[in-house]
Amino acid sequence: MNIQNVLITGMCIKSVDEKKMCIYCEGQCVKNGKTRSNKQRLLCRICNRTFLTSYRNIACYPALNTYIIKLLKEGCGVQSIVRLLRISSATLIKRIKSLADNLNKRVLHFHHQYEVDELCTYVGCKTNRIWIAYAYCRETRSVVDFVIGTRSKLTLEPLINKLLSTVPKQIYTDKHQTYASLIPDSIHSTKYRGTNHIERKNLTLRTHLKRLSRRTICFSKSLAMLQATLMIYFFG
C-alpha cells in the first residue's frame, strides 16, 4: 500500500449527510472564499479554522504527524523519512521540532528505584562528542528524564537533583566518580549488574534511532534536532 494514499485518507474535512464537518471539533463548515488557484476555502463556525477539502502538498494532512513519529522510532533518519513521505527536509525538520515542543516529560513518582547511565554520540562532527544522560524507572520500566551535554557534574546535577526530589528508594549507577559526589551513600548503589535494565535500553536506543548508531554518518547535525528526536522517542 502506498503510504501517500494512506495519508490522504486523513482529510481535513469529513462529510456527514453531505455536510462538510471539521475533523477537529465536528463543527459545521461554511464557504469562505477561494484561494489564488481558485480552490474553495472552508471555515469552521465553532473553532474558526480555515482549510481546503484537499491539498496538493501532502504535508498539510493531519495524519502526517503520526507517520513521522512512527518512522522516527523505527530507525529512519531525516532523509529516509523525506524519501518515504515525499516532503521537503525543511518541512520535516520544522515538524519534528514542533512535535517535540508540544510534548512533556513524565511525572516522577515518589519512592521508586532508578537507574542512571550515559550514552555517547556526536553532534555536528565526530570530534564533537556529546553525552546523553537519562534516568530509567524500574517500577514503570520507562525513561523519566534525560539531559544532554558533557560528561560532567554540570550536566548530571540537574538530572540527579530531580530524582532526589522524589525521595527515591535506590539509585543505581556505574562507578563514575561524579555520581558519588551527587547521590547520598545511603541510596546510591554501584553493585555488579545494578544497571542491567538501562544498559539494555542503551542497545535499544542505538538500534531504534539511526543517529545514535556507533558507526554511522547519520549522527545529529545540531543539538536541537538531537533533543527533539529524543523527546519524541521517549515521550511521544
C-alpha positions as CSV (number, residue, x, y, z in Angstrom):
1,M,0.0,0.0,0.0
2,N,1.3,3.5,-0.9
3,I,2.0,5.5,2.2
4,Q,0.8,8.6,0.5
5,N,-2.6,7.0,-0.2
6,V,-2.9,6.3,3.5
7,L,-2.1,9.8,4.4
8,I,-4.6,11.3,2.0
9,T,-7.4,9.4,3.9
10,G,-6.6,11.7,6.9
11,M,-8.6,14.6,5.3
12,C,-9.0,18.0,6.9
13,I,-12.8,17.7,6.3
14,K,-15.3,15.0,6.8
15,S,-18.7,14.7,5.2
16,V,-21.9,13.8,7.3
17,D,-25.2,13.8,5.4
18,E,-23.4,15.7,2.6
19,K,-22.5,18.5,5.1
20,K,-18.9,19.5,5.5
21,M,-17.7,18.9,9.1
22,C,-14.5,19.9,10.8
23,I,-12.4,17.0,12.0
24,Y,-11.1,18.9,15.0
25,C,-14.3,20.0,16.7
26,E,-17.0,18.4,14.3
27,G,-18.5,21.9,13.8
28,Q,-20.3,22.7,10.5
29,C,-18.2,24.4,7.9
30,V,-19.2,27.1,5.5
31,K,-17.7,28.6,2.4
32,N,-15.0,31.2,3.0
33,G,-13.8,32.5,-0.4
34,K,-11.3,30.9,-2.7
35,T,-7.6,30.6,-3.0
36,R,-5.4,32.1,-5.7
37,S,-5.6,28.8,-7.6
38,N,-9.5,29.0,-7.4
39,K,-9.9,26.3,-4.8
40,Q,-12.8,26.6,-2.4
41,R,-11.8,27.5,1.2
42,L,-14.0,26.5,4.1
43,L,-14.4,28.0,7.6
44,C,-15.4,26.1,10.8
45,R,-18.1,28.0,12.7
46,I,-17.0,26.6,16.0
47,C,-13.2,26.7,16.1
48,N,-12.7,29.2,13.3
49,R,-10.2,27.1,11.5
50,T,-9.9,27.5,7.7
51,F,-8.9,24.8,5.3
52,L,-9.4,23.2,1.9
53,T,-11.1,19.9,1.2
54,S,-8.0,18.6,-0.4
55,Y,-4.3,19.7,-0.7
56,R,-1.7,19.2,-3.3
57,N,1.0,19.2,-0.6
58,I,0.9,16.1,1.5
59,A,2.5,17.9,4.4
60,C,-0.9,19.6,5.1
61,Y,-2.6,16.4,6.2
62,P,-3.1,15.8,9.9
63,A,-2.1,12.1,9.6
64,L,1.4,13.1,8.6
65,N,2.5,13.7,12.2
66,T,1.6,10.1,13.2
67,Y,3.7,8.7,10.4
68,I,6.7,11.0,11.2
69,I,6.7,9.7,14.8
70,K,6.4,6.1,13.8
71,L,9.1,6.3,11.2
72,L,11.4,8.2,13.6
73,K,11.0,5.5,16.2
74,E,11.7,2.7,13.7
75,G,15.2,3.8,12.8
76,C,14.6,6.1,9.9
77,G,16.7,9.2,9.5
78,V,15.6,12.5,8.2
79,Q,16.5,11.8,4.6
80,S,14.8,8.4,4.8
81,I,11.6,9.9,6.0
82,V,11.8,12.6,3.3
83,R,12.0,9.9,0.6
84,L,9.2,7.8,2.1
85,L,6.7,10.7,2.7
86,R,7.9,12.8,-0.3
87,I,8.1,16.0,1.7
88,S,10.9,18.5,1.9
89,S,13.6,18.1,4.5
90,A,13.0,21.7,5.8
91,T,9.3,20.8,6.4
92,L,10.2,17.6,8.2
93,I,12.8,19.3,10.5
94,K,10.3,22.0,11.3
95,R,7.6,19.4,12.0
96,I,9.9,17.3,14.3
97,K,10.8,20.3,16.4
98,S,7.2,21.4,16.6
99,L,6.1,17.9,17.8
100,A,8.8,17.9,20.4
101,D,7.9,21.3,21.7
102,N,4.3,20.1,22.4
103,L,5.5,17.1,24.5
104,N,6.0,16.9,28.3
105,K,8.3,14.7,30.2
106,R,6.8,12.1,32.5
107,V,5.8,12.9,36.1
108,L,8.1,11.3,38.6
109,H,6.7,9.2,41.4
110,F,7.9,9.1,45.0
111,H,9.9,6.2,46.5
112,H,10.8,4.4,43.3
113,Q,14.1,2.8,42.2
114,Y,16.0,4.4,39.3
115,E,19.0,3.6,37.1
116,V,21.1,6.3,35.6
117,D,23.6,6.0,32.8
118,E,25.1,7.9,29.9
119,L,25.2,7.3,26.2
120,C,27.9,8.8,23.9
121,T,27.1,10.3,20.5
122,Y,28.3,13.1,18.2
123,V,26.8,16.4,17.1
124,G,27.9,18.3,14.0
125,C,31.1,16.3,13.5
126,K,32.8,13.2,15.1
127,T,35.2,15.3,17.0
128,N,32.4,16.9,19.0
129,R,31.4,14.2,21.5
130,I,28.1,14.7,23.4
131,W,26.7,12.6,26.2
132,I,23.1,11.7,26.8
133,A,22.4,11.0,30.5
134,Y,19.0,9.6,31.3
135,A,17.1,8.0,34.2
136,Y,15.2,4.7,33.9
137,C,12.5,3.8,36.5
138,R,12.5,0.2,37.5
139,E,8.8,0.1,38.6
140,T,7.3,1.7,35.5
141,R,10.0,0.4,33.1
142,S,10.3,3.7,31.3
143,V,12.6,6.6,30.8
144,V,11.5,9.5,33.1
145,D,14.0,12.2,32.1
146,F,17.2,13.0,30.2
147,V,19.8,15.7,29.8
148,I,22.4,16.4,27.0
149,G,25.9,17.8,27.5
150,T,29.3,16.8,28.6
151,R,30.0,14.0,31.0
152,S,30.4,16.4,33.9
153,K,28.8,17.5,37.2
154,L,27.3,20.5,35.4
155,T,25.3,18.2,33.1
156,L,24.4,15.4,35.5
157,E,23.5,17.5,38.6
158,P,20.0,18.7,37.3
159,L,19.0,15.1,36.5
160,I,20.2,13.7,39.8
161,N,18.6,16.6,41.8
162,K,15.2,15.9,40.1
163,L,15.4,12.2,41.1
164,L,16.4,13.2,44.7
165,S,13.4,15.4,45.0
166,T,11.1,12.3,44.8
167,V,12.9,10.6,47.8
168,P,13.9,7.5,45.8
169,K,14.5,4.1,47.4
170,Q,17.7,3.5,45.4
171,I,19.6,5.0,42.6
172,Y,21.8,2.6,40.6
173,T,24.7,3.9,38.5
174,D,28.1,2.9,37.3
175,K,31.3,3.8,39.2
176,H,31.8,7.2,37.5
177,Q,33.1,9.5,40.2
178,T,30.6,12.3,39.6
179,Y,27.7,10.2,40.8
180,A,29.4,9.6,44.2
181,S,29.5,13.4,44.8
182,L,25.9,14.0,43.8
183,I,24.0,11.0,45.4
184,P,23.9,10.2,49.1
185,D,25.7,7.0,50.0
186,S,22.5,5.6,51.7
187,I,20.6,5.3,48.4
188,H,23.5,5.1,46.0
189,S,24.4,1.7,44.6
190,T,27.1,0.7,42.1
191,K,26.8,-3.1,42.6
192,Y,27.6,-5.5,39.8
193,R,24.7,-5.7,37.2
194,G,22.8,-3.0,39.0
195,T,22.3,-1.1,35.8
196,N,21.3,-4.1,33.6
197,H,18.0,-2.6,32.5
198,I,19.3,0.8,31.4
199,E,22.3,-0.9,29.7
200,R,19.8,-2.9,27.6
201,K,17.9,0.3,26.9
202,N,21.2,1.8,25.5
203,L,21.3,-1.0,23.0
204,T,17.6,-0.5,22.1
205,L,18.2,3.2,21.6
206,R,21.2,2.6,19.3
207,T,19.1,0.2,17.3
208,H,15.9,2.3,17.0
209,L,17.5,5.7,16.4
210,K,19.7,5.9,13.4
211,R,21.6,8.9,14.7
212,L,22.8,7.0,17.7
213,S,24.4,4.1,15.9
214,R,28.1,3.6,16.8
215,R,29.5,3.6,13.2
216,T,27.4,5.9,11.1
217,I,27.4,9.1,9.1
218,C,23.8,9.8,10.3
219,F,24.8,11.5,13.6
220,S,22.9,14.6,14.6
221,K,23.9,17.8,12.8
222,S,22.5,20.1,15.6
223,L,21.9,19.8,19.3
224,A,18.3,21.0,18.8
225,M,17.5,18.0,16.5
226,L,19.0,15.5,18.9
227,Q,16.9,17.0,21.7
228,A,13.7,16.9,19.6
229,T,14.3,13.3,18.5
230,L,14.8,12.1,22.0
231,M,11.7,13.9,23.2
232,I,9.6,12.2,20.6
233,Y,11.2,8.8,21.2
234,F,10.9,8.8,25.0
235,F,7.6,10.7,25.4
236,G,5.9,10.8,22.1
